[in-house]
Amino acid sequence: MSTVTVYKVFLYEPQEDEPLVSRRMATRAGAVAMCGIVIEGTGCVIDATDLETGKQWTALDFDPVAAGREKTQPNQSDQRATPGQQVGNL
């Protein structure tokens, strides 16, 4: 089993004119591909098969707890992310 670390990601939302939390989790490379910023402290080790095929991010609304994954880092940075603020498809 191959594993990867994914993170919550801030993406700029032009309609709101501010960064919002993506509905996907992404690897560091995936965050760069999305033009996003990794939210430090939200890392989670998941099975590589949980990533979308050929991509460096998960499906929309991926829940690592439901998938049986545990966080690898303390969740301190989540305080910057306001719950409910999410970006469309990325």
Secondary structure by P-SEA (a helix, b strand, c coil): cbbbbbbbbbbbbccccbbbbbcbbbcaaaaaaacccccccccccccccccccccccccccccccccccccccccccccccccccccccc
